[in-house]
């Protein structure tokens, strides 16, 4: 069995791999398996007033599926910072995104929260600021 940090790294890697790809269907069942029941996926923002858009994993899949079916989307990790305390884990994971045929990329940071039950780590939540906030990100994440 992998150690705690290796399991968390594999979850982050799988998260990015499963949402990335050419326009078309994603492997949503494998995506679901990364998360605990009740997990949430949250987009936040500060432009034009703070907002938060939490979704269950199923709501997230329903919301993004039409987009991923029509647009190539590649999200790749740049760097991460992982902290583990007992059965809880936290990771800041900076990334870049390329969409469609554009050579431009967008940078961002995902905040992952993890929990370990019966020696198996899964995602409790993922949260990130929207694209408009990318210029606010600290250089320490890149």
VENCOR-V737524 format. One record per residue. N is the residue number from 1. NEAR is the number of other ideal C-beta (glycine too) atoms within 10 Angstrom. D_FIRST is the distance of its C-alpha to the first C-alpha in whole Angstrom. Layout:
BEGIN
n:N near:NEAR d_first:D_FIRST
n:N near:NEAR d_first:D_FIRST
END
This chain:
BEGIN
n:1 near:7 d_first:0
n:2 near:11 d_first:4
n:3 near:9 d_first:7
n:4 near:17 d_first:9
n:5 near:14 d_first:12
n:6 near:11 d_first:10
n:7 near:18 d_first:9
n:8 near:24 d_first:13
n:9 near:18 d_first:14
n:10 near:13 d_first:12
n:11 near:18 d_first:14
n:12 near:21 d_first:17
n:13 near:14 d_first:17
n:14 near:16 d_first:17
n:15 near:22 d_first:20
n:16 near:16 d_first:22
n:17 near:16 d_first:22
n:18 near:18 d_first:22
n:19 near:18 d_first:26
n:20 near:16 d_first:27
n:21 near:15 d_first:29
n:22 near:9 d_first:32
n:23 near:12 d_first:35
n:24 near:10 d_first:33
n:25 near:9 d_first:31
n:26 near:18 d_first:27
n:27 near:13 d_first:24
n:28 near:18 d_first:25
n:29 near:9 d_first:23
n:30 near:11 d_first:19
n:31 near:17 d_first:21
n:32 near:14 d_first:21
n:33 near:12 d_first:18
n:34 near:19 d_first:17
n:35 near:20 d_first:19
n:36 near:15 d_first:19
n:37 near:8 d_first:23
n:38 near:9 d_first:25
n:39 near:19 d_first:24
n:40 near:17 d_first:27
n:41 near:22 d_first:27
n:42 near:14 d_first:30
n:43 near:17 d_first:33
n:44 near:15 d_first:35
n:45 near:16 d_first:38
n:46 near:12 d_first:41
n:47 near:12 d_first:43
n:48 near:7 d_first:47
n:49 near:6 d_first:45
n:50 near:8 d_first:42
n:51 near:11 d_first:40
n:52 near:9 d_first:37
n:53 near:13 d_first:36
n:54 near:13 d_first:33
n:55 near:16 d_first:31
n:56 near:14 d_first:29
n:57 near:21 d_first:26
n:58 near:10 d_first:29
n:59 near:13 d_first:32
n:60 near:22 d_first:30
n:61 near:17 d_first:30
n:62 near:12 d_first:33
n:63 near:13 d_first:35
n:64 near:16 d_first:33
n:65 near:13 d_first:33
n:66 near:9 d_first:37
n:67 near:11 d_first:36
n:68 near:19 d_first:33
n:69 near:11 d_first:35
n:70 near:11 d_first:38
n:71 near:13 d_first:37
n:72 near:15 d_first:34
n:73 near:18 d_first:32
n:74 near:17 d_first:29
n:75 near:21 d_first:27
n:76 near:13 d_first:26
n:77 near:16 d_first:24
n:78 near:13 d_first:26
n:79 near:12 d_first:24
n:80 near:18 d_first:22
n:81 near:12 d_first:22
n:82 near:16 d_first:19
n:83 near:11 d_first:20
n:84 near:17 d_first:17
n:85 near:7 d_first:19
n:86 near:8 d_first:17
n:87 near:12 d_first:16
n:88 near:13 d_first:18
n:89 near:22 d_first:18
n:90 near:15 d_first:20
n:91 near:22 d_first:21
n:92 near:16 d_first:24
n:93 near:24 d_first:24
n:94 near:18 d_first:27
n:95 near:23 d_first:27
n:96 near:16 d_first:30
n:97 near:19 d_first:32
n:98 near:16 d_first:34
n:99 near:15 d_first:36
n:100 near:11 d_first:38
n:101 near:7 d_first:40
n:102 near:10 d_first:40
n:103 near:5 d_first:39
n:104 near:9 d_first:39
n:105 near:13 d_first:36
n:106 near:15 d_first:35
n:107 near:15 d_first:33
n:108 near:19 d_first:31
n:109 near:23 d_first:29
n:110 near:20 d_first:26
n:111 near:15 d_first:25
n:112 near:21 d_first:22
n:113 near:15 d_first:21
n:114 near:23 d_first:17
n:115 near:16 d_first:16
n:116 near:16 d_first:13
n:117 near:9 d_first:14
n:118 near:4 d_first:12
n:119 near:10 d_first:9
n:120 near:10 d_first:9
n:121 near:24 d_first:11
n:122 near:17 d_first:15
n:123 near:23 d_first:18
n:124 near:17 d_first:21
n:125 near:17 d_first:23
n:126 near:22 d_first:24
n:127 near:16 d_first:28
n:128 near:18 d_first:30
n:129 near:18 d_first:34
n:130 near:15 d_first:36
n:131 near:15 d_first:37
n:132 near:12 d_first:40
n:133 near:15 d_first:39
n:134 near:14 d_first:37
n:135 near:7 d_first:40
n:136 near:10 d_first:39
n:137 near:14 d_first:35
n:138 near:9 d_first:35
n:139 near:5 d_first:35
n:140 near:10 d_first:32
n:141 near:16 d_first:30
n:142 near:12 d_first:31
END
